[in-house]
């Protein structure tokens, strides 16, 4: 069964955001991981790069397809999950934990006011 933790924010491009202070941890949702199937490769940006809201920040490949990853909020990359280069399957097994992708210093928290709650995201993907 797919889960959608209530403390996270979600965007329609299927990324989630965990906000702690002015830092956001970003990854893909359980729904996205399930739809992709077995993840085989994740291409992420370098620490120090900055991105605007909705800008492409990486690529995820699976046995089924290749998909772009989009920023749910603007900010500067402060950390990248290096484990994903050797263990991309973490995205499938623990997308909200060990399978996180990037950490970002937020430039404008208000951008996340447009993000969906867990219930709203669940309604969006179930339709």
N, CA, C and O atoms as CSV, one atom per row, in Angstrom:
chain,resi,resn,atom,element,x,y,z
A,1,UNK,N,N,0.838,-1.195,0.000
A,1,UNK,CA,C,0.000,0.000,0.000
A,1,UNK,C,C,0.886,1.263,0.000
A,1,UNK,O,O,1.845,1.357,0.765
A,2,UNK,N,N,0.558,2.199,-0.843
A,2,UNK,CA,C,1.333,3.433,-0.947
A,2,UNK,C,C,1.000,4.359,0.216
A,2,UNK,O,O,-0.154,4.456,0.635
A,3,UNK,N,N,2.019,5.036,0.733
A,3,UNK,CA,C,1.812,5.949,1.848
A,3,UNK,C,C,2.125,7.379,1.430
A,3,UNK,O,O,2.909,7.626,0.514
A,4,UNK,N,N,1.487,8.313,2.133
A,4,UNK,CA,C,1.680,9.742,1.893
A,4,UNK,C,C,1.758,10.420,3.258
A,4,UNK,O,O,0.737,10.873,3.776
A,5,UNK,N,N,2.964,10.498,3.855
A,5,UNK,CA,C,3.091,11.081,5.189
A,5,UNK,C,C,2.476,12.478,5.278
A,5,UNK,O,O,2.711,13.331,4.422
A,6,UNK,N,N,1.686,12.694,6.326
A,6,UNK,CA,C,0.929,13.939,6.487
A,6,UNK,C,C,1.822,15.158,6.691
A,6,UNK,O,O,1.415,16.274,6.369
A,7,UNK,N,N,3.048,14.967,7.226
A,7,UNK,CA,C,3.913,16.121,7.511
A,7,UNK,C,C,4.610,16.656,6.266
A,7,UNK,O,O,5.258,17.701,6.327
A,8,UNK,N,N,4.490,15.964,5.145
A,8,UNK,CA,C,5.151,16.395,3.915
A,8,UNK,C,C,4.225,17.236,3.055
A,8,UNK,O,O,3.005,17.211,3.219
A,9,UNK,N,N,4.828,17.986,2.129
A,9,UNK,CA,C,4.079,18.718,1.104
A,9,UNK,C,C,4.370,18.031,-0.223
A,9,UNK,O,O,5.438,17.449,-0.407
A,10,UNK,N,N,3.420,18.101,-1.142
A,10,UNK,CA,C,3.517,17.370,-2.407
A,10,UNK,C,C,3.223,18.305,-3.571
A,10,UNK,O,O,2.459,19.260,-3.436
A,11,UNK,N,N,3.841,18.018,-4.726
A,11,UNK,CA,C,3.545,18.781,-5.939
A,11,UNK,C,C,3.087,17.822,-7.033
A,11,UNK,O,O,3.366,16.624,-6.980
A,12,UNK,N,N,2.384,18.360,-8.017
A,12,UNK,CA,C,1.759,17.526,-9.044
A,12,UNK,C,C,2.756,16.834,-9.966
A,12,UNK,O,O,2.382,15.922,-10.704
A,13,UNK,N,N,4.026,17.255,-9.933
A,13,UNK,CA,C,5.053,16.552,-10.708
A,13,UNK,C,C,5.617,15.370,-9.913
A,13,UNK,O,O,6.590,14.741,-10.329
A,14,UNK,N,N,4.992,15.073,-8.755
A,14,UNK,CA,C,5.253,13.879,-7.937
A,14,UNK,C,C,6.526,13.930,-7.098
A,14,UNK,O,O,7.112,12.894,-6.785
A,15,UNK,N,N,6.950,15.144,-6.735
A,15,UNK,CA,C,8.013,15.277,-5.747
A,15,UNK,C,C,7.374,15.628,-4.405
A,15,UNK,O,O,6.298,16.222,-4.347
A,16,UNK,N,N,8.060,15.245,-3.334
A,16,UNK,CA,C,7.615,15.648,-2.000
A,16,UNK,C,C,8.659,16.583,-1.397
A,16,UNK,O,O,9.808,16.628,-1.838
A,17,UNK,N,N,8.229,17.331,-0.371
A,17,UNK,CA,C,9.112,18.257,0.340
A,17,UNK,C,C,8.913,18.067,1.841
A,17,UNK,O,O,7.785,18.091,2.333
A,18,UNK,N,N,10.007,17.878,2.558
A,18,UNK,CA,C,9.992,17.871,4.020
A,18,UNK,C,C,10.709,19.140,4.448
A,18,UNK,O,O,11.906,19.284,4.199
A,19,UNK,N,N,9.993,20.069,5.094
A,19,UNK,CA,C,10.574,21.346,5.490
A,19,UNK,C,C,11.000,21.288,6.957
A,19,UNK,O,O,10.215,20.944,7.840
A,20,UNK,N,N,12.267,21.636,7.188
A,20,UNK,CA,C,12.812,21.745,8.537
A,20,UNK,C,C,13.566,23.059,8.601
A,20,UNK,O,O,14.676,23.170,8.082
A,21,UNK,N,N,12.956,24.070,9.245
A,21,UNK,CA,C,13.557,25.402,9.271
A,21,UNK,C,C,13.561,25.979,7.868
A,21,UNK,O,O,12.517,26.062,7.219
A,22,UNK,N,N,14.757,26.384,7.392
A,22,UNK,CA,C,14.844,26.924,6.020
A,22,UNK,C,C,15.443,25.895,5.065
A,22,UNK,O,O,15.921,26.243,3.985
A,23,UNK,N,N,15.414,24.622,5.475
A,23,UNK,CA,C,15.920,23.542,4.630
A,23,UNK,C,C,14.777,22.643,4.187
A,23,UNK,O,O,13.896,22.298,4.974
A,24,UNK,N,N,14.805,22.274,2.919
A,24,UNK,CA,C,13.812,21.347,2.366
A,24,UNK,C,C,14.520,20.092,1.883
A,24,UNK,O,O,15.503,20.168,1.146
A,25,UNK,N,N,14.016,18.939,2.302
A,25,UNK,CA,C,14.483,17.662,1.772
A,25,UNK,C,C,13.498,17.254,0.696
A,25,UNK,O,O,12.288,17.272,0.919
A,26,UNK,N,N,14.011,16.883,-0.477
A,26,UNK,CA,C,13.172,16.611,-1.646
A,26,UNK,C,C,13.458,15.222,-2.185
A,26,UNK,O,O,14.605,14.777,-2.225
A,27,UNK,N,N,12.396,14.546,-2.600
A,27,UNK,CA,C,12.505,13.249,-3.249
A,27,UNK,C,C,11.251,13.020,-4.070
A,27,UNK,O,O,10.443,13.932,-4.241
A,28,UNK,N,N,11.083,11.808,-4.580
A,28,UNK,CA,C,9.851,11.511,-5.309
A,28,UNK,C,C,8.909,10.718,-4.403
A,28,UNK,O,O,9.339,10.029,-3.477
A,29,UNK,N,N,7.634,10.833,-4.691
A,29,UNK,CA,C,6.610,10.199,-3.869
A,29,UNK,C,C,6.551,8.687,-4.104
A,29,UNK,O,O,7.082,8.169,-5.087
A,30,UNK,N,N,5.897,8.007,-3.182
A,30,UNK,CA,C,5.701,6.561,-3.311
A,30,UNK,C,C,4.923,6.244,-4.591
A,30,UNK,O,O,5.199,5.244,-5.253
A,31,UNK,N,N,3.954,7.095,-4.940
A,31,UNK,CA,C,3.187,6.903,-6.169
A,31,UNK,C,C,4.125,6.934,-7.381
A,31,UNK,O,O,4.048,6.066,-8.250
A,32,UNK,N,N,5.010,7.936,-7.433
A,32,UNK,CA,C,5.946,8.059,-8.563
A,32,UNK,C,C,6.885,6.867,-8.621
A,32,UNK,O,O,7.125,6.316,-9.696
A,33,UNK,N,N,7.418,6.462,-7.471
A,33,UNK,CA,C,8.330,5.315,-7.433
A,33,UNK,C,C,7.623,4.053,-7.910
A,33,UNK,O,O,8.201,3.247,-8.639
A,34,UNK,N,N,6.371,3.886,-7.496
A,34,UNK,CA,C,5.577,2.724,-7.902
A,34,UNK,C,C,5.327,2.735,-9.411
A,34,UNK,O,O,5.436,1.699,-10.067
A,35,UNK,N,N,4.993,3.902,-9.956
A,35,UNK,CA,C,4.718,4.029,-11.387
A,35,UNK,C,C,5.980,3.783,-12.226
A,35,UNK,O,O,5.903,3.206,-13.311
A,36,UNK,N,N,7.128,4.216,-11.725
A,36,UNK,CA,C,8.381,4.022,-12.453
A,36,UNK,C,C,8.813,2.565,-12.496
A,36,UNK,O,O,9.420,2.121,-13.470
A,37,UNK,N,N,8.505,1.833,-11.457
A,37,UNK,CA,C,9.029,0.472,-11.350
A,37,UNK,C,C,10.435,0.527,-10.780
A,37,UNK,O,O,10.790,1.487,-10.096
A,38,UNK,N,N,11.235,-0.488,-11.052
A,38,UNK,CA,C,12.568,-0.582,-10.462
A,38,UNK,C,C,13.475,0.532,-10.974
A,38,UNK,O,O,13.792,0.593,-12.162
A,39,UNK,N,N,13.891,1.417,-10.058
A,39,UNK,CA,C,14.777,2.527,-10.406
A,39,UNK,C,C,16.192,1.988,-10.602
A,39,UNK,O,O,16.713,1.249,-9.767
A,40,UNK,N,N,16.802,2.373,-11.723
A,40,UNK,CA,C,18.136,1.876,-12.061
A,40,UNK,C,C,19.215,2.956,-12.030
A,40,UNK,O,O,20.403,2.637,-11.968
A,41,UNK,N,N,18.816,4.235,-12.074
A,41,UNK,CA,C,19.794,5.317,-12.124
A,41,UNK,C,C,19.128,6.622,-11.719
A,41,UNK,O,O,17.991,6.896,-12.102
A,42,UNK,N,N,19.856,7.434,-10.930
A,42,UNK,CA,C,19.377,8.762,-10.549
A,42,UNK,C,C,20.498,9.756,-10.809
A,42,UNK,O,O,21.608,9.593,-10.301
A,43,UNK,N,N,20.210,10.787,-11.600
A,43,UNK,CA,C,21.181,11.852,-11.874
A,43,UNK,C,C,20.761,13.078,-11.088
A,43,UNK,O,O,19.673,13.616,-11.294
A,44,UNK,N,N,21.635,13.521,-10.176
A,44,UNK,CA,C,21.307,14.645,-9.308
A,44,UNK,C,C,22.300,15.786,-9.519
A,44,UNK,O,O,23.396,15.567,-10.036
A,45,UNK,N,N,21.917,17.014,-9.117
A,45,UNK,CA,C,22.812,18.165,-9.289
A,45,UNK,C,C,23.951,18.139,-8.262
A,45,UNK,O,O,24.017,17.261,-7.403
A,46,UNK,N,N,24.828,19.112,-8.377
A,46,UNK,CA,C,25.951,19.245,-7.442
A,46,UNK,C,C,25.589,20.226,-6.322
A,46,UNK,O,O,24.794,21.145,-6.519
A,47,UNK,N,N,26.176,20.017,-5.166
A,47,UNK,CA,C,26.014,20.951,-4.056
A,47,UNK,C,C,26.478,22.328,-4.510
A,47,UNK,O,O,27.507,22.459,-5.173
A,48,UNK,N,N,25.715,23.349,-4.148
A,48,UNK,CA,C,26.053,24.726,-4.526
A,48,UNK,C,C,25.256,25.244,-5.701
A,48,UNK,O,O,25.155,26.456,-5.895
A,49,UNK,N,N,24.679,24.333,-6.501
A,49,UNK,CA,C,23.858,24.783,-7.626
A,49,UNK,C,C,22.544,25.347,-7.096
A,49,UNK,O,O,22.044,24.901,-6.063
A,50,UNK,N,N,21.993,26.316,-7.793
A,50,UNK,CA,C,20.707,26.899,-7.421
A,50,UNK,C,C,19.691,26.648,-8.521
A,50,UNK,O,O,20.022,26.618,-9.706
A,51,UNK,N,N,18.448,26.469,-8.099
A,51,UNK,CA,C,17.359,26.197,-9.030
A,51,UNK,C,C,16.144,27.018,-8.644
A,51,UNK,O,O,15.933,27.340,-7.474
A,52,UNK,N,N,15.350,27.350,-9.650
A,52,UNK,CA,C,14.085,28.045,-9.420
A,52,UNK,C,C,12.967,27.022,-9.264
A,52,UNK,O,O,13.101,25.868,-9.669
A,53,UNK,N,N,11.878,27.462,-8.678
A,53,UNK,CA,C,10.689,26.627,-8.543
A,53,UNK,C,C,10.288,26.076,-9.917
A,53,UNK,O,O,10.232,26.818,-10.898
A,54,UNK,N,N,10.012,24.782,-9.977
A,54,UNK,CA,C,9.565,24.055,-11.168
A,54,UNK,C,C,10.677,23.831,-12.207
A,54,UNK,O,O,10.410,23.296,-13.282
A,55,UNK,N,N,11.899,24.228,-11.902
A,55,UNK,CA,C,13.017,23.992,-12.818
A,55,UNK,C,C,13.471,22.530,-12.694
A,55,UNK,O,O,13.427,21.948,-11.610
A,56,UNK,N,N,13.903,21.952,-13.810
A,56,UNK,CA,C,14.412,20.577,-13.805
A,56,UNK,C,C,15.716,20.521,-13.015
A,56,UNK,O,O,16.622,21.322,-13.245
A,57,UNK,N,N,15.809,19.559,-12.069
A,57,UNK,CA,C,17.047,19.434,-11.298
A,57,UNK,C,C,17.752,18.103,-11.485
A,57,UNK,O,O,18.869,17.925,-11.000
A,58,UNK,N,N,17.120,17.163,-12.177
A,58,UNK,CA,C,17.763,15.868,-12.350
A,58,UNK,C,C,16.939,14.939,-13.218
A,58,UNK,O,O,15.933,15.330,-13.809
A,59,UNK,N,N,17.396,13.696,-13.275
A,59,UNK,CA,C,16.749,12.670,-14.093
A,59,UNK,C,C,16.707,11.381,-13.282
A,59,UNK,O,O,17.638,11.067,-12.540
A,60,UNK,N,N,15.612,10.642,-13.435
A,60,UNK,CA,C,15.508,9.329,-12.812
A,60,UNK,C,C,15.164,8.320,-13.899
A,60,UNK,O,O,14.267,8.542,-14.713
A,61,UNK,N,N,15.895,7.201,-13.898
A,61,UNK,CA,C,15.666,6.161,-14.898
A,61,UNK,C,C,15.222,4.890,-14.195
A,61,UNK,O,O,15.686,4.558,-13.105
A,62,UNK,N,N,14.310,4.193,-14.854
A,62,UNK,CA,C,13.854,2.905,-14.338
A,62,UNK,C,C,13.823,1.908,-15.486
A,62,UNK,O,O,14.142,2.237,-16.628
A,63,UNK,N,N,13.433,0.692,-15.159
A,63,UNK,CA,C,13.322,-0.320,-16.202
A,63,UNK,C,C,12.220,0.043,-17.196
A,63,UNK,O,O,12.216,-0.450,-18.324
A,64,UNK,N,N,11.285,0.903,-16.783
A,64,UNK,CA,C,10.162,1.287,-17.640
A,64,UNK,C,C,10.387,2.571,-18.428
A,64,UNK,O,O,9.968,2.672,-19.581
A,65,UNK,N,N,11.059,3.570,-17.805
A,65,UNK,CA,C,11.130,4.880,-18.467
A,65,UNK,C,C,12.209,5.770,-17.870
A,65,UNK,O,O,12.876,5.417,-16.897
A,66,UNK,N,N,12.356,6.940,-18.492
A,66,UNK,CA,C,13.243,7.993,-18.002
A,66,UNK,C,C,12.365,9.203,-17.735
A,66,UNK,O,O,11.554,9.582,-18.581
A,67,UNK,N,N,12.520,9.814,-16.561
A,67,UNK,CA,C,11.697,10.970,-16.199
A,67,UNK,C,C,12.563,12.084,-15.646
A,67,UNK,O,O,13.580,11.835,-14.999
A,68,UNK,N,N,12.148,13.321,-15.911
A,68,UNK,CA,C,12.823,14.477,-15.336
A,68,UNK,C,C,12.334,14.681,-13.907
A,68,UNK,O,O,11.212,14.310,-13.560
A,69,UNK,N,N,13.189,15.273,-13.091
A,69,UNK,CA,C,12.857,15.641,-11.720
A,69,UNK,C,C,12.751,17.158,-11.663
A,69,UNK,O,O,13.597,17.858,-12.219
A,70,UNK,N,N,11.710,17.680,-10.989
A,70,UNK,CA,C,11.469,19.116,-10.961
A,70,UNK,C,C,11.465,19.647,-9.538
A,70,UNK,O,O,10.993,18.988,-8.612
A,71,UNK,N,N,12.001,20.852,-9.382
A,71,UNK,CA,C,12.057,21.496,-8.076
A,71,UNK,C,C,10.651,21.894,-7.621
A,71,UNK,O,O,9.935,22.571,-8.359
A,72,UNK,N,N,10.251,21.485,-6.422
A,72,UNK,CA,C,8.969,21.927,-5.887
A,72,UNK,C,C,9.068,23.308,-5.243
A,72,UNK,O,O,8.060,23.885,-4.834
A,73,UNK,N,N,10.306,23.839,-5.154
A,73,UNK,CA,C,10.546,25.153,-4.566
A,73,UNK,C,C,11.949,25.595,-4.978
A,73,UNK,O,O,12.809,24.763,-5.267
A,74,UNK,N,N,12.169,26.885,-5.003
A,74,UNK,CA,C,13.479,27.390,-5.376
A,74,UNK,C,C,14.462,27.302,-4.225
A,74,UNK,O,O,14.081,27.360,-3.055
A,75,UNK,N,N,15.747,27.157,-4.577
A,75,UNK,CA,C,16.753,27.145,-3.530
A,75,UNK,C,C,18.106,26.671,-4.011
A,75,UNK,O,O,18.293,26.327,-5.178
A,76,UNK,N,N,19.052,26.661,-3.073
A,76,UNK,CA,C,20.421,26.222,-3.349
A,76,UNK,C,C,20.633,24.830,-2.766
A,76,UNK,O,O,20.272,24.562,-1.620
A,77,UNK,N,N,21.217,23.957,-3.563
A,77,UNK,CA,C,21.477,22.579,-3.133
A,77,UNK,C,C,22.530,22.601,-2.023
A,77,UNK,O,O,23.632,23.112,-2.218
A,78,UNK,N,N,22.184,22.041,-0.855
A,78,UNK,CA,C,23.126,21.981,0.265
A,78,UNK,C,C,23.613,20.554,0.510
A,78,UNK,O,O,24.642,20.355,1.155
A,79,UNK,N,N,22.882,19.556,-0.001
A,79,UNK,CA,C,23.301,18.160,0.151
A,79,UNK,C,C,22.664,17.327,-0.949
A,79,UNK,O,O,21.562,17.619,-1.414
A,80,UNK,N,N,23.376,16.285,-1.356
A,80,UNK,CA,C,22.891,15.341,-2.364
A,80,UNK,C,C,23.045,13.947,-1.771
A,80,UNK,O,O,24.058,13.655,-1.135
A,81,UNK,N,N,22.062,13.092,-1.970
A,81,UNK,CA,C,22.118,11.731,-1.445
A,81,UNK,C,C,23.018,10.884,-2.342
A,81,UNK,O,O,22.564,10.302,-3.327
A,82,UNK,N,N,24.301,10.826,-1.984
A,82,UNK,CA,C,25.280,10.090,-2.779
A,82,UNK,C,C,25.022,8.584,-2.800
A,82,UNK,O,O,25.485,7.887,-3.703
A,83,UNK,N,N,24.285,8.082,-1.810
A,83,UNK,CA,C,23.969,6.643,-1.784
A,83,UNK,C,C,23.227,6.207,-3.045
A,83,UNK,O,O,23.341,5.060,-3.475
A,84,UNK,N,N,22.464,7.135,-3.634
A,84,UNK,CA,C,21.642,6.768,-4.792
A,84,UNK,C,C,22.471,6.426,-6.023
A,84,UNK,O,O,21.972,5.754,-6.926
A,85,UNK,N,N,23.729,6.871,-6.081
A,85,UNK,CA,C,24.552,6.526,-7.243
A,85,UNK,C,C,24.883,5.034,-7.252
A,85,UNK,O,O,24.989,4.434,-8.322
A,86,UNK,N,N,25.044,4.437,-6.089
A,86,UNK,CA,C,25.330,2.997,-6.023
A,86,UNK,C,C,24.117,2.166,-5.614
A,86,UNK,O,O,24.093,0.955,-5.834
A,87,UNK,N,N,23.104,2.813,-5.017
A,87,UNK,CA,C,21.898,2.100,-4.571
A,87,UNK,C,C,20.624,2.834,-5.003
A,87,UNK,O,O,19.852,3.273,-4.151
A,88,UNK,N,N,20.394,2.974,-6.316
A,88,UNK,CA,C,19.208,3.708,-6.773
A,88,UNK,C,C,17.898,3.056,-6.316
A,88,UNK,O,O,16.859,3.715,-6.269
A,89,UNK,N,N,17.951,1.759,-5.978
A,89,UNK,CA,C,16.747,1.051,-5.533
A,89,UNK,C,C,16.208,1.581,-4.202
A,89,UNK,O,O,15.081,1.259,-3.825
A,90,UNK,N,N,16.999,2.393,-3.482
A,90,UNK,CA,C,16.501,3.016,-2.250
A,90,UNK,C,C,15.275,3.887,-2.524
A,90,UNK,O,O,14.420,4.054,-1.654
A,91,UNK,N,N,15.192,4.444,-3.737
A,91,UNK,CA,C,14.027,5.241,-4.112
A,91,UNK,C,C,12.766,4.370,-4.051
A,91,UNK,O,O,11.710,4.842,-3.629
A,92,UNK,N,N,12.869,3.120,-4.466
A,92,UNK,CA,C,11.722,2.210,-4.423
A,92,UNK,C,C,11.441,1.705,-3.012
A,92,UNK,O,O,10.283,1.628,-2.602
A,93,UNK,N,N,12.487,1.361,-2.269
A,93,UNK,CA,C,12.286,0.711,-0.979
A,93,UNK,C,C,11.984,1.686,0.155
A,93,UNK,O,O,11.322,1.311,1.123
A,94,UNK,N,N,12.463,2.948,0.056
A,94,UNK,CA,C,12.294,3.898,1.163
A,94,UNK,C,C,12.345,5.328,0.645
A,94,UNK,O,O,13.229,6.093,1.028
A,95,UNK,N,N,11.404,5.697,-0.225
A,95,UNK,CA,C,11.463,7.005,-0.894
A,95,UNK,C,C,11.429,8.178,0.087
A,95,UNK,O,O,12.029,9.220,-0.179
A,96,UNK,N,N,10.732,8.019,1.223
A,96,UNK,CA,C,10.616,9.129,2.174
A,96,UNK,C,C,11.738,9.136,3.212
A,96,UNK,O,O,11.846,10.079,3.996
A,97,UNK,N,N,12.571,8.096,3.224
A,97,UNK,CA,C,13.659,7.994,4.196
A,97,UNK,C,C,15.000,7.968,3.500
A,97,UNK,O,O,15.489,9.000,3.042
A,98,UNK,N,N,15.607,6.772,3.416
A,98,UNK,CA,C,16.937,6.609,2.812
A,98,UNK,C,C,16.971,6.975,1.327
A,98,UNK,O,O,18.050,7.197,0.778
A,99,UNK,N,N,15.816,7.042,0.672
A,99,UNK,CA,C,15.759,7.342,-0.755
A,99,UNK,C,C,15.559,8.809,-1.092
A,99,UNK,O,O,15.235,9.140,-2.233
A,100,UNK,N,N,15.750,9.710,-0.101
A,100,UNK,CA,C,15.659,11.148,-0.397
A,100,UNK,C,C,16.691,11.505,-1.464
A,100,UNK,O,O,17.661,10.772,-1.657
A,101,UNK,N,N,16.491,12.619,-2.156
A,101,UNK,CA,C,17.389,12.983,-3.257
A,101,UNK,C,C,18.290,14.169,-2.962
A,101,UNK,O,O,19.513,14.063,-3.060
A,102,UNK,N,N,17.688,15.301,-2.600
A,102,UNK,CA,C,18.478,16.512,-2.366
A,102,UNK,C,C,17.947,17.262,-1.146
A,102,UNK,O,O,16.797,17.107,-0.737
A,103,UNK,N,N,18.842,18.085,-0.582
A,103,UNK,CA,C,18.450,19.044,0.448
A,103,UNK,C,C,18.744,20.429,-0.110
A,103,UNK,O,O,19.767,20.650,-0.758
A,104,UNK,N,N,17.832,21.352,0.152
A,104,UNK,CA,C,17.883,22.677,-0.456
A,104,UNK,C,C,17.695,23.740,0.616
A,104,UNK,O,O,16.845,23.602,1.495
A,105,UNK,N,N,18.492,24.801,0.541
A,105,UNK,CA,C,18.241,25.981,1.373
A,105,UNK,C,C,17.193,26.805,0.637
A,105,UNK,O,O,17.441,27.308,-0.459
A,106,UNK,N,N,16.023,26.939,1.247
A,106,UNK,CA,C,14.900,27.617,0.597
A,106,UNK,C,C,15.176,29.098,0.369
A,106,UNK,O,O,15.708,29.787,1.240
A,107,UNK,N,N,14.803,29.578,-0.820
A,107,UNK,CA,C,14.916,31.010,-1.087
A,107,UNK,C,C,13.607,31.723,-0.795
A,107,UNK,O,O,13.606,32.918,-0.497
A,108,UNK,N,N,12.479,30.999,-0.879
A,108,UNK,CA,C,11.175,31.617,-0.626
A,108,UNK,C,C,10.188,30.539,-0.166
A,108,UNK,O,O,9.599,29.834,-0.986
A,109,UNK,N,N,10.018,30.421,1.144
A,109,UNK,CA,C,9.115,29.399,1.695
A,109,UNK,C,C,7.690,29.540,1.173
A,109,UNK,O,O,6.958,28.554,1.088
A,110,UNK,N,N,7.292,30.772,0.823
A,110,UNK,CA,C,5.921,31.013,0.362
A,110,UNK,C,C,5.589,30.219,-0.899
A,110,UNK,O,O,4.420,29.941,-1.164
A,111,UNK,N,N,6.615,29.848,-1.684
A,111,UNK,CA,C,6.361,29.035,-2.886
A,111,UNK,C,C,5.665,27.728,-2.511
A,111,UNK,O,O,4.912,27.172,-3.310
A,112,UNK,N,N,5.913,27.242,-1.307
A,112,UNK,CA,C,5.320,25.972,-0.891
A,112,UNK,C,C,3.862,26.104,-0.477
A,112,UNK,O,O,3.207,25.100,-0.196
A,113,UNK,N,N,3.346,27.329,-0.435
A,113,UNK,CA,C,1.920,27.511,-0.141
A,113,UNK,C,C,1.053,26.888,-1.232
A,113,UNK,O,O,-0.110,26.556,-1.000
A,114,UNK,N,N,1.631,26.733,-2.424
A,114,UNK,CA,C,0.894,26.127,-3.542
A,114,UNK,C,C,0.951,24.601,-3.516
A,114,UNK,O,O,0.219,23.939,-4.251
A,115,UNK,N,N,1.810,24.048,-2.679
A,115,UNK,CA,C,1.960,22.586,-2.613
A,115,UNK,C,C,0.713,21.945,-2.021
A,115,UNK,O,O,-0.076,22.596,-1.335
A,116,UNK,N,N,0.553,20.657,-2.303
A,116,UNK,CA,C,-0.617,19.911,-1.849
A,116,UNK,C,C,-0.356,19.253,-0.499
A,116,UNK,O,O,0.773,18.894,-0.166
A,117,UNK,N,N,-1.424,19.107,0.260
A,117,UNK,CA,C,-1.347,18.308,1.491
A,117,UNK,C,C,-1.335,16.833,1.089
A,117,UNK,O,O,-1.566,16.498,-0.073
A,118,UNK,N,N,-1.065,15.968,2.045
A,118,UNK,CA,C,-1.068,14.529,1.768
A,118,UNK,C,C,-2.427,14.085,1.225
A,118,UNK,O,O,-2.490,13.333,0.253
A,119,UNK,N,N,-3.505,14.543,1.844
A,119,UNK,CA,C,-4.843,14.141,1.393
A,119,UNK,C,C,-5.144,14.663,-0.009
A,119,UNK,O,O,-5.713,13.947,-0.834
A,120,UNK,N,N,-4.763,15.908,-0.277
A,120,UNK,CA,C,-5.008,16.486,-1.603
A,120,UNK,C,C,-4.183,15.754,-2.667
A,120,UNK,O,O,-4.668,15.519,-3.774
A,121,UNK,N,N,-2.950,15.397,-2.338
A,121,UNK,CA,C,-2.115,14.662,-3.289
A,121,UNK,C,C,-2.700,13.270,-3.539
A,121,UNK,O,O,-2.747,12.808,-4.679
A,122,UNK,N,N,-3.140,12.615,-2.483
A,122,UNK,CA,C,-3.734,11.281,-2.632
A,122,UNK,C,C,-4.962,11.366,-3.557
A,122,UNK,O,O,-5.153,10.514,-4.424
A,123,UNK,N,N,-5.778,12.392,-3.360
A,123,UNK,CA,C,-6.945,12.592,-4.243
A,123,UNK,C,C,-6.496,12.823,-5.685
A,123,UNK,O,O,-7.125,12.321,-6.616
A,124,UNK,N,N,-5.411,13.577,-5.877
A,124,UNK,CA,C,-4.885,13.887,-7.206
A,124,UNK,C,C,-4.432,12.613,-7.925
A,124,UNK,O,O,-4.718,12.450,-9.111
A,125,UNK,N,N,-3.736,11.713,-7.238
A,125,UNK,CA,C,-3.204,10.524,-7.912
A,125,UNK,C,C,-4.225,9.400,-8.037
A,125,UNK,O,O,-4.065,8.512,-8.874
A,126,UNK,N,N,-5.266,9.426,-7.220
A,126,UNK,CA,C,-6.269,8.352,-7.270
A,126,UNK,C,C,-7.259,8.595,-8.396
A,126,UNK,O,O,-7.863,7.647,-8.898
A,127,UNK,N,N,-7.437,9.845,-8.802
A,127,UNK,CA,C,-8.435,10.168,-9.840
A,127,UNK,C,C,-8.119,9.481,-11.162
A,127,UNK,O,O,-8.855,9.645,-12.135
